[in-house]
Amino acid sequence: MQKVIIRETQNPSILKFEFPDFITKSQNFEFKNIDETAQSPLAKQLFYLPFVKTVYISGNFIAIEKFSIVEWHEVKELVAEQIETFVDKGGKILNTEDSDNKKIPVTVYSETTPNPSVMKFVASKMLTKTAVECKNIDDSAVSPLAKELFRFPFVKEVFIDENYVSISKYEIADWIEITQEIRSFIKTYIEEGKTIIDETQIVKTANHEKQQEAYFDKLDAISQQIINILEEYVKPAVQSDGGNIAFQSYDEKEKRVKVILQGACSGCPSSTFTLKSGIENMLKEMLHDQEIKVEAVNG
């Protein structure tokens, strides 16, 4: 009988189920829903569990991210037993012929951003549900793709969100000289099925904590309104420019909203104007409070 070992990860929503031997040697797989599981009969089976959010297969383990409707201590033994039973009955973890011979068809195109130091590379598939910002190679443990990009001497920072990668460059190179090289590299990397974001390595930093539903529920009503406004009206606009904005805090006494600028927004010459003339005015109008002030903690 195949015995799997259950291991915790730095992300409390994700557990690893390790096998004694490698189940895949050259590729990593990420399945975000049952429609993506053509390459993995086991992943398809796991998605019938209502709490399974994402399935990762790499090396000698299967990692599973759960929805918050259950706690791992309630279901982890059940999941381990289901994996063991599936394998013992001859079920395939991966359709090896498909995974070895087929590349993932993907297109990648580049877009300029309001920040002249940043170029946005947009893929035809979802890359991550969790925004990740890597300021240098030491920050890139969470993203093997970012780590590889930092091997280019002109790459300064990497920001990955949804279906795009924003890259900040040093001044040693012009975009006209390097854009095609980066675009081709990202396209090949994705097509080869390599890991873009290793969700098991996401450290529970304060910024990551703020992306979770449990954090939102603990906030006061005004802070919740601010987050909803940012999510609905502001984020789509800044994401289209290769950036992101994240709520940091709201001080009720000072009427001060603090936000974090990421990707192309970080260090952008027009970010101050956007904050004051755009976001601040929007919050004043929608919250019916002309004393609201907005500032970027990293602006």
BELRAQUI-V903786 format. One record per residue. N is the residue number from 1. PHI is phi in whole degrees, -180 to 180 (999 if undefined). BURIAL is + if it has 16 or more other C-alpha atoms within 10 Angstrom, else -. D_CENTER is the distance of its C-alpha to the mean C-alpha in whole Angstrom. Layout:
# BELRAQUI-V903786
N&PHI&BURIAL&D_CENTER, N&PHI&BURIAL&D_CENTER
This chain:
# BELRAQUI-V903786
1&999&-&36, 2&-71&-&32, 3&-107&+&31, 4&-101&+&27, 5&-105&-&26, 6&-90&+&24, 7&-131&-&22, 8&-77&-&20, 9&-124&+&16, 10&-69&-&15, 11&-98&-&13, 12&-65&-&16, 13&-84&+&14, 14&-121&+&14, 15&-119&+&17, 16&-101&+&19, 17&-120&+&22, 18&-95&+&23, 19&-100&+&26, 20&-69&-&29, 21&-125&-&29, 22&-65&-&26, 23&-106&+&25, 24&-153&+&23, 25&-105&-&24, 26&-119&-&22, 27&-135&-&19, 28&-120&+&16, 29&-129&+&15, 30&-135&+&12, 31&-122&+&14, 32&-97&+&12, 33&-163&-&16, 34&-67&+&19, 35&-69&-&20, 36&-95&-&17, 37&-96&+&20, 38&-58&-&23, 39&-85&+&22, 40&-141&+&22, 41&-59&+&25, 42&-68&+&24, 43&-60&+&20, 44&-60&+&22, 45&-63&+&24, 46&-66&+&22, 47&-70&+&20, 48&-74&-&24, 49&-78&-&23, 50&-66&-&22, 51&-96&+&20, 52&-80&+&17, 53&-100&+&14, 54&-146&+&12, 55&-122&+&14, 56&-118&+&14, 57&-128&+&17, 58&-160&+&18, 59&56&+&21, 60&-111&+&23, 61&-140&+&20, 62&-117&+&19, 63&-110&+&16, 64&-126&+&15, 65&-99&+&13, 66&-108&+&15, 67&-77&-&16, 68&-82&-&18, 69&-74&-&21, 70&-137&-&22, 71&-106&-&22, 72&-61&+&22, 73&-64&-&25, 74&-84&-&27, 75&-130&-&25, 76&-63&+&24, 77&-67&-&28, 78&-62&-&28, 79&-65&+&25, 80&-59&+&26, 81&-64&-&29, 82&-66&-&28, 83&-64&+&26, 84&-62&+&30, 85&-64&-&32, 86&-59&+&30, 87&-69&-&30, 88&-64&-&34, 89&-87&-&35, 90&90&-&34, 91&-67&-&30, 92&-87&-&28, 93&-73&+&25, 94&-134&+&24, 95&-81&-&26, 96&-61&-&27, 97&-63&-&29, 98&-67&-&26, 99&-72&+&23, 100&-81&-&26, 101&-106&-&27, 102&-109&-&25, 103&-89&-&22, 104&-82&-&19, 105&-67&-&20, 106&-152&-&18, 107&-115&+&19, 108&-134&+&17, 109&-130&+&19, 110&-104&+&19, 111&-135&-&20, 112&-73&+&21, 113&-128&+&20, 114&-62&+&22, 115&-92&+&22, 116&-64&-&24, 117&-88&+&22, 118&-123&+&19, 119&-119&+&18, 120&-105&+&15, 121&-115&+&15, 122&-104&+&14, 123&-103&+&14, 124&-88&-&15, 125&-143&-&13, 126&-68&-&9, 127&-102&+&7, 128&-162&+&4, 129&-100&-&4, 130&-119&-&3, 131&-64&+&4, 132&-130&+&5, 133&-118&+&9, 134&-118&+&12, 135&-79&+&15, 136&-161&-&17, 137&-66&+&17, 138&-69&-&17, 139&-87&-&14, 140&-94&+&12, 141&-59&+&13, 142&-76&+&9, 143&-135&+&9, 144&-58&+&12, 145&-65&+&12, 146&-61&+&12, 147&-59&+&15, 148&-68&-&16, 149&-65&+&16, 150&-69&+&18, 151&-74&-&21, 152&-76&-&22, 153&-65&-&24, 154&-94&+&23, 155&-83&+&19, 156&-99&+&19, 157&-143&+&15, 158&-132&+&12, 159&-129&+&9, 160&-124&+&6, 161&-153&+&5, 162&49&+&6, 163&-113&-&9, 164&-142&+&10, 165&-124&+&10, 166&-103&+&13, 167&-120&+&15, 168&-99&+&18, 169&-113&+&21, 170&-79&-&24, 171&-79&-&27, 172&-71&-&29, 173&-137&-&28, 174&-99&-&28, 175&-59&+&25, 176&-62&-&28, 177&-89&-&28, 178&-121&-&25, 179&-60&+&23, 180&-64&-&24, 181&-64&-&23, 182&-68&+&20, 183&-58&+&19, 184&-65&-&21, 185&-64&+&19, 186&-63&+&16, 187&-60&+&17, 188&-64&+&19, 189&-60&+&16, 190&-68&+&14, 191&-63&-&18, 192&-81&+&19, 193&74&+&16, 194&-75&+&15, 195&-70&+&11, 196&-93&+&9, 197&-125&+&6, 198&-92&+&9, 199&-59&+&8, 200&-71&+&11, 201&-100&-&11, 202&-70&+&9, 203&-76&+&12, 204&-80&-&13, 205&-77&-&14, 206&-61&-&15, 207&-66&-&13, 208&-69&-&10, 209&-58&-&13, 210&-70&+&14, 211&-88&-&11, 212&-92&-&13, 213&-62&-&16, 214&-62&-&18, 215&-65&-&18, 216&-59&-&19, 217&-65&-&22, 218&-87&-&23, 219&-79&-&23, 220&-72&-&26, 221&-62&-&27, 222&-66&-&27, 223&-61&+&23, 224&-64&+&22, 225&-64&-&24, 226&-62&+&22, 227&-61&+&19, 228&-63&-&20, 229&-66&+&21, 230&-61&+&18, 231&-66&-&16, 232&-85&-&19, 233&-109&-&20, 234&-99&+&19, 235&-56&+&15, 236&-57&-&16, 237&-71&-&18, 238&-73&+&16, 239&-67&+&13, 240&-65&-&16, 241&-98&+&17, 242&83&+&14, 243&-124&+&13, 244&-157&+&12, 245&-131&+&14, 246&-125&+&14, 247&-68&+&17, 248&-106&+&18, 249&-168&+&22, 250&-136&+&25, 251&-100&-&28, 252&-65&-&31, 253&-69&-&34, 254&-89&-&33, 255&57&-&31, 256&-111&+&28, 257&-105&+&25, 258&-109&+&22, 259&-129&+&19, 260&-114&+&16, 261&-97&+&16, 262&-132&+&13, 263&62&+&13, 264&-66&+&16, 265&-73&+&17, 266&-71&+&18, 267&80&+&21, 268&-72&+&22, 269&-58&-&26, 270&-95&-&25, 271&-66&+&23, 272&-63&+&26, 273&-62&-&28, 274&-63&-&25, 275&-63&+&24, 276&-79&-&28, 277&-83&-&29, 278&-103&-&26, 279&-68&+&24, 280&-62&+&27, 281&-64&+&30, 282&-64&+&27, 283&-66&+&27, 284&-58&-&31, 285&-72&-&32, 286&-78&-&29, 287&-98&-&30, 288&55&-&34, 289&-145&-&34, 290&-78&-&35, 291&-92&-&34, 292&-61&+&31, 293&-125&+&29, 294&-122&+&26, 295&-142&+&25, 296&-96&+&22, 297&-71&-&22, 298&-120&-&20, 299&-91&+&22
